[in-house]
Amino acid sequence: MAHATSEPPTAAGPLKLHGLSVEGVNQCVHCGLCLAYCPTFSELGTEMDSPRGRIFLIKSLAEGRVALTDSVAEHLSLCLDCRACETVCPAGVPYGRLIEAAKAEIERERPGSLARRAFRWLNFGLLLGHPRALRMAAAGLRLYQATGLQTLVRKSGLVRLLPGTLGRGRRCCRRCRPPPTAGRFRQ
């Protein structure tokens, strides 16, 4: 799990990460109502992968009690940011703002390899910012699937050479097939 830093906790004042306020961490009353609504907690079952656990990590990071270790970054990064927990929270914890500040801090402290930064720029800087480029990329992916090149690449093992989570994410990218009733209505 997280390891304590040798630095003393920060002086009294607003808690911040990446220049963003994380004062909302103090609103959490640790009631646990969020647990049943968190998909990562439901799947993994560990406290640090729950909103309550992540709030504790965010507060500890902001106060300087823990360092941004691999373990801390992984627990925070696993959050889908779906905000299901935020809607059921009786204390009104602004969880979305908190996790966004934490993820911004992770990006600032750990920008990743050149390949990761290039991949993020391509997706978030280029494709999502330009609808025409996104349509062209989608057409290229459909062609990649339709020509059988996808099957060839998977069977050759080239996908495993992709960096980090790209190679591991290949199981999520199964060939999309239309449902049997696509284009027709049942009567």
C-alpha positions as CSV (number, residue, x, y, z in Angstrom):
1,M,0.0,0.0,0.0
2,A,1.1,3.6,0.4
3,H,4.3,4.5,2.2
4,A,4.6,7.5,4.5
5,T,6.9,10.4,3.4
6,S,9.6,11.8,5.6
7,E,8.3,15.3,5.1
8,P,6.0,16.8,7.8
9,P,2.4,17.4,7.0
10,T,1.7,20.7,5.3
11,A,0.7,23.8,7.3
12,A,-2.9,24.6,8.0
13,G,-4.7,26.0,5.0
14,P,-6.8,24.8,2.2
15,L,-5.9,21.3,1.0
16,K,-4.8,21.3,-2.6
17,L,-3.5,18.9,-5.3
18,H,-2.3,20.2,-8.6
19,G,-3.5,23.6,-7.5
20,L,-7.1,22.3,-7.2
21,S,-8.9,22.4,-3.9
22,V,-9.6,19.0,-2.3
23,E,-11.3,20.4,0.8
24,G,-14.3,18.1,0.0
25,V,-12.4,15.2,1.6
26,N,-13.4,16.6,5.0
27,Q,-17.1,16.2,4.1
28,C,-16.9,12.4,4.0
29,V,-18.5,10.8,7.1
30,H,-17.4,7.3,6.1
31,C,-20.9,5.9,6.2
32,G,-20.3,3.4,3.4
33,L,-23.4,4.1,1.3
34,C,-21.2,4.7,-1.7
35,L,-19.7,1.2,-1.6
36,A,-22.6,-0.6,-3.2
37,Y,-22.6,1.8,-6.1
38,C,-18.9,1.8,-7.0
39,P,-18.2,-0.6,-9.9
40,T,-14.5,-0.9,-9.0
41,F,-15.2,-1.7,-5.4
42,S,-17.9,-4.2,-6.4
43,E,-15.4,-5.9,-8.7
44,L,-12.3,-5.8,-6.6
45,G,-13.6,-5.7,-3.1
46,T,-10.7,-3.7,-1.6
47,E,-11.3,-0.6,0.6
48,M,-8.6,1.4,-1.3
49,D,-10.6,0.8,-4.5
50,S,-13.7,2.3,-3.1
51,P,-14.7,6.0,-3.0
52,R,-14.1,6.0,0.8
53,G,-10.6,4.6,0.4
54,R,-9.7,6.9,-2.4
55,I,-10.9,9.9,-0.4
56,F,-8.6,8.8,2.4
57,L,-5.7,8.5,-0.2
58,I,-6.4,11.9,-1.6
59,K,-6.5,13.5,1.8
60,S,-3.3,11.8,2.8
61,L,-1.6,13.0,-0.5
62,A,-2.8,16.6,0.0
63,E,-1.5,16.6,3.6
64,G,1.8,15.1,2.6
65,R,1.3,12.0,4.7
66,V,1.8,9.6,1.8
67,A,3.9,9.8,-1.4
68,L,2.5,9.2,-4.8
69,T,3.8,5.6,-5.0
70,D,2.9,3.1,-7.7
71,S,0.3,1.6,-5.4
72,V,-1.4,4.9,-4.6
73,A,-1.4,5.9,-8.3
74,E,-3.0,2.6,-9.3
75,H,-5.8,2.8,-6.7
76,L,-6.6,6.3,-7.8
77,S,-6.3,5.5,-11.5
78,L,-8.6,2.5,-11.3
79,C,-11.5,4.9,-10.6
80,L,-13.8,5.1,-13.6
81,D,-14.9,8.6,-12.6
82,C,-18.6,7.5,-13.1
83,R,-19.7,9.5,-10.0
84,A,-22.3,6.9,-9.0
85,C,-21.0,7.3,-5.5
86,E,-21.5,11.1,-5.6
87,T,-25.3,10.7,-6.3
88,V,-25.9,8.5,-3.3
89,C,-23.6,10.4,-0.8
90,P,-25.7,11.9,2.0
91,A,-22.9,14.3,2.9
92,G,-22.6,15.7,-0.6
93,V,-18.9,14.9,-1.0
94,P,-17.8,16.4,-4.4
95,Y,-16.1,13.1,-5.4
96,G,-15.8,14.0,-9.1
97,R,-13.8,17.2,-8.3
98,L,-11.6,15.2,-5.8
99,I,-10.7,12.4,-8.2
100,E,-10.1,14.8,-11.1
101,A,-7.6,16.7,-8.9
102,A,-5.9,13.5,-7.9
103,K,-5.7,12.3,-11.5
104,A,-4.3,15.7,-12.5
105,E,-1.6,15.3,-9.8
106,I,-0.8,11.8,-11.1
107,E,-0.3,13.2,-14.6
108,R,1.8,16.1,-13.4
109,E,4.0,13.8,-11.2
110,R,4.1,10.8,-13.5
111,P,3.7,11.8,-17.2
112,G,4.7,8.4,-18.4
113,S,6.9,7.2,-21.2
114,L,7.2,9.0,-24.6
115,A,4.9,6.3,-26.1
116,R,2.2,6.9,-23.5
117,R,2.4,10.7,-23.9
118,A,2.2,10.3,-27.7
119,F,-0.8,8.0,-27.4
120,R,-2.6,10.4,-25.1
121,W,-1.8,13.4,-27.4
122,L,-3.1,11.4,-30.4
123,N,-6.3,10.4,-28.7
124,F,-7.1,13.5,-26.6
125,G,-5.3,16.2,-28.4
126,L,-5.9,15.3,-32.0
127,L,-8.8,12.8,-32.4
128,L,-11.3,14.0,-29.8
129,G,-10.6,17.6,-30.7
130,H,-11.3,17.1,-34.4
131,P,-14.4,15.2,-35.4
132,R,-13.3,14.7,-39.0
133,A,-10.0,13.1,-37.8
134,L,-12.0,10.9,-35.4
135,R,-14.3,9.7,-38.2
136,M,-11.3,8.9,-40.4
137,A,-9.7,6.9,-37.6
138,A,-13.0,5.0,-37.0
139,A,-13.2,4.2,-40.7
140,G,-9.6,3.0,-40.6
141,L,-10.4,0.7,-37.6
142,R,-13.5,-0.7,-39.4
143,L,-11.3,-1.4,-42.4
144,Y,-8.7,-3.1,-40.1
145,Q,-11.4,-5.4,-38.8
146,A,-13.2,-6.1,-42.1
147,T,-10.1,-7.0,-44.1
148,G,-9.0,-9.7,-41.5
149,L,-5.9,-7.8,-40.6
150,Q,-7.0,-7.7,-37.0
151,T,-7.2,-11.5,-36.8
152,L,-3.7,-11.7,-38.4
153,V,-2.2,-9.3,-36.0
154,R,-3.7,-11.1,-33.0
155,K,-2.6,-14.5,-34.1
156,S,0.9,-13.3,-34.8
157,G,1.3,-12.0,-31.2
158,L,2.2,-8.5,-32.3
159,V,-0.4,-7.0,-30.0
160,R,1.6,-8.1,-27.0
161,L,4.4,-5.8,-28.1
162,L,2.2,-2.7,-27.4
163,P,3.3,-0.7,-24.4
164,G,1.6,-1.0,-21.0
165,T,-2.2,-1.2,-20.9
166,L,-2.6,-1.2,-24.7
167,G,-1.4,-4.7,-25.0
168,R,-3.4,-5.9,-22.0
169,G,-6.5,-4.1,-23.3
170,R,-6.8,-6.3,-26.4
171,R,-9.3,-8.6,-24.8
172,C,-11.7,-5.6,-24.5
173,C,-11.5,-5.0,-28.3
174,R,-13.3,-8.0,-29.6
175,R,-14.7,-7.8,-33.1
176,C,-18.0,-6.0,-33.0
177,R,-20.8,-7.9,-34.6
178,P,-24.2,-6.5,-35.1
179,P,-27.0,-8.2,-33.1
180,P,-29.0,-10.8,-35.1
181,T,-32.0,-8.4,-35.4
182,A,-30.0,-5.3,-36.5
183,G,-31.8,-3.4,-39.2
184,R,-35.0,-5.4,-38.7
185,F,-37.9,-5.0,-36.4
186,R,-39.7,-8.0,-34.9
187,Q,-43.4,-8.1,-35.1
